[in-house]
C-alpha cells in the first residue's frame, strides 16, 4: 500500500460521503474534511490540509468544476464521481480519473492507488 494521505471529500449525499470516508479509512488515508456544497469547497480551495480530493460532479444542483479547476492549478490530484457519465465533465477536465456511480470498493481502491502513486 502507498503511504497515508490526507483527503478532502466533496459529496452532497450523506450516505455516499460516509461510504467514501469508510473506504478511505480502510485504505489507510485520513479524511480531513467532508463538504457538501460548492461554496464550502471553494472556501477550502487554498487549504494546505489535504493531499488529494474526491469530487462529486454535482453538489446540490451546482457543478464542482470551479473547485476542480482551483485545486488542479495547485497540482492537487482528484477523482470525480458521477452517476451521469463522462460527457457532463468539461473537456478540459476529462483527463482526470472518473468513477461512475455506483462503483464497487475495488474500483475505488484501484482509482485511489493510481492517483496517489
C-alpha positions in Angstrom: 0.0 0.0 0.0 1.1 3.6 -0.6 1.7 5.9 2.4 -1.3 7.5 4.1 -2.5 10.7 2.5 -4.9 13.4 3.7 -8.2 13.6 1.7 -11.0 16.1 1.2 -14.3 14.5 0.3 -16.7 16.8 -1.7 -20.0 15.0 -1.7 -23.6 16.1 -1.1 -25.2 12.8 -0.4 -24.6 11.9 3.3 -24.7 8.1 2.8 -22.2 8.3 -0.1 -19.9 10.6 2.0 -20.0 8.1 4.9 -19.2 5.2 2.4 -16.3 7.2 1.0 -14.9 8.0 4.4 -15.0 4.3 5.4 -13.3 3.2 2.2 -10.6 5.9 2.5 -10.0 5.0 6.1 -9.8 1.3 5.2 -7.2 2.2 2.7 -5.2 3.9 5.4 -5.9 7.5 4.4 -7.0 10.4 6.7 -10.2 12.2 5.8 -9.5 15.8 6.8 -13.0 17.1 5.9 -16.3 16.4 4.1 -18.0 19.3 2.4 -21.4 19.1 0.6 -21.7 22.5 -1.2 -19.7 24.2 -3.8 -19.4 27.3 -1.6 -17.9 25.2 1.2 -15.5 23.6 -1.2 -14.3 26.9 -2.7 -13.6 28.1 0.8 -11.2 25.2 1.2 -9.6 25.6 -2.3 -6.4 27.0 -0.8 -6.2 24.8 2.3 -2.9 23.0 2.8 -4.5 20.2 4.8 -5.4 17.8 2.0 -3.2 15.9 -0.5 -6.0 14.8 -2.8 -9.8 15.0 -3.2 -12.8 13.0 -4.1 -15.2 15.2 -6.1 -18.9 14.5 -6.7 -19.6 16.2 -10.1 -22.9 17.8 -8.9 -23.4 19.3 -5.5 -26.9 20.3 -4.6 -27.5 21.5 -8.2 -24.1 23.1 -8.8 -21.2 21.8 -10.7 -18.0 21.1 -8.8 -15.8 22.2 -11.7 -14.7 25.6 -10.3 -13.3 23.8 -7.3 -11.7 21.2 -9.6 -10.0 24.0 -11.6 -8.8 25.7 -8.4 -7.1 22.6 -7.0 -5.8 21.5 -10.4 -4.0 24.8 -10.6 -2.3 23.9 -7.3 -1.4 20.4 -8.6 -3.7 18.6 -6.2 -4.9 15.3 -7.7 -8.6 14.3 -7.6 -11.1 11.8 -8.7 -14.6 12.7 -10.0 -17.6 10.6 -9.0 -20.8 10.8 -11.0 -23.9 8.9 -12.0 -24.3 11.0 -15.1 -21.5 9.8 -17.3 -18.3 11.4 -18.6 -20.0 13.7 -21.0 -21.0 16.0 -18.2 -17.4 16.7 -17.4 -15.9 19.6 -19.4 -13.3 18.7 -22.0 -10.5 20.5 -20.0 -11.0 18.1 -17.1 -11.7 14.8 -18.9 -8.2 13.6 -18.4 -9.0 13.2 -14.7 -10.0 9.9 -13.3 -13.8 9.4 -13.0 -15.7 6.7 -11.2 -19.2 6.0 -12.4 -21.7 5.6 -9.5 -22.5 3.2 -8.2 -19.0 1.8 -8.1 -17.5 -1.1 -6.2 -15.0 -0.7 -3.4 -12.4 -2.5 -5.6 -12.8 0.1 -8.3 -12.5 2.9 -5.8 -9.3 1.3 -4.3 -7.7 1.0 -7.8 -8.5 4.6 -8.7 -7.1 5.9 -5.4 -4.0 3.8 -5.7 -3.3 5.1 -9.2 -4.0 8.7 -8.0 -1.5 8.6 -5.1 1.4 6.7 -6.6 
